[in-house]
Structure formats: structure tokens, C-alpha cells
């Protein structure tokens, strides 16, 4: 594809890694579709995002709200009826 699609900075244990420079989904898919016969060998945009999320180097857009909700649920007493 001959273009920078993203960059990844990996950090040590307990430190924040980051992904940046992601091109838009539309631009990526246009580049991918132009690859003709080898298109099946190139991951889709969504597959890249899922990989970054699973690896923990990219957080979901609403990560702050998700983290707050998890903390609140951890404080919940499982024996208390809601």
C-alpha cells in the first residue's frame, strides 16, 4: 500500500502504550480495495482496531466512562439486593 497507516509506541509494564496516526476508515478501505487480488491478505480496518484494543495499546473512545462504571461495580455488595 506504500503509505503509513498508523504508528505504535510500546511502553513498559504498567505504562501507557499508544497508537496514533490512524488514517480514516474510508481512506484505508480505498487503499485496501486498490490492492486487487491480494485484498484477502490485508486485514480490514476493523480487524486492526480490534487487534489494538485486544492488545491494550488502544483504548475505546469512551474508556473513561467504562473505567468509572467498572470501579462502581467493583464497589457493589453482591449480597445486597438491588
C-alpha positions in Angstrom: 0.0 0.0 0.0 3.1 2.2 0.3 1.7 4.5 2.9 2.0 5.0 6.7 -1.3 3.6 8.1 -0.6 4.1 11.8 2.2 4.2 14.4 2.5 2.4 17.7 4.6 3.3 20.7 5.0 0.4 23.1 5.8 1.1 26.7 6.9 -1.0 29.7 4.7 -2.9 32.1 2.2 -0.6 33.8 2.9 2.3 31.4 0.6 3.6 28.7 1.3 2.4 25.1 -0.4 4.4 22.3 -1.5 4.1 18.7 -1.6 7.2 16.6 -1.7 8.4 13.0 -4.6 6.1 12.1 -5.9 7.1 8.8 -9.7 7.2 8.4 -11.6 4.0 7.7 -12.7 5.3 4.3 -9.1 6.1 3.2 -7.8 2.8 4.5 -10.5 0.8 2.7 -9.9 2.7 -0.6 -6.2 1.8 -0.3 -7.1 -1.8 0.6 -9.6 -2.2 -2.3 -7.0 -0.9 -4.8 -4.8 -3.9 -3.9 -6.7 -6.2 -6.3 -6.1 -9.9 -5.9 -4.2 -9.7 -2.6 -7.0 -7.9 -0.8 -7.9 -11.0 1.2 -4.3 -11.0 2.6 -4.7 -7.4 4.0 -6.6 -7.0 7.3 -9.7 -4.8 7.3 -9.7 -1.5 9.3 -11.9 -3.1 11.9 -9.6 -6.0 12.3 -6.7 -3.6 13.0 -8.7 -1.7 15.6 -9.8 -5.0 17.3 -6.2 -6.1 17.4 -5.1 -2.8 19.1 -8.0 -3.0 21.6 -7.2 -6.6 22.4 -3.5 -5.9 22.9 -4.3 -3.0 25.2 -2.4 -0.4 23.2 -5.6 1.5 22.1 -8.4 2.3 24.4 -12.1 2.6 23.3 -13.3 6.2 22.8 -15.5 6.1 25.9 -12.8 4.4 28.0 -13.1 6.9 30.9 -16.8 6.1 31.4 -16.2 2.4 31.0 -13.5 2.5 33.7 -15.7 4.5 36.1 -18.5 2.0 35.6 -16.2 -0.9 36.3 -14.9 0.8 39.5 -18.5 1.4 40.7 -19.5 -2.2 40.0 -16.5 -3.5 42.0 -17.7 -1.5 45.0 -21.1 -3.1 44.8 -22.1 -5.5 47.6 -23.1 -8.8 45.8 -25.2 -9.8 48.9 -27.3 -6.5 48.7 -30.5 -6.8 46.7 -30.9 -4.0 44.1 
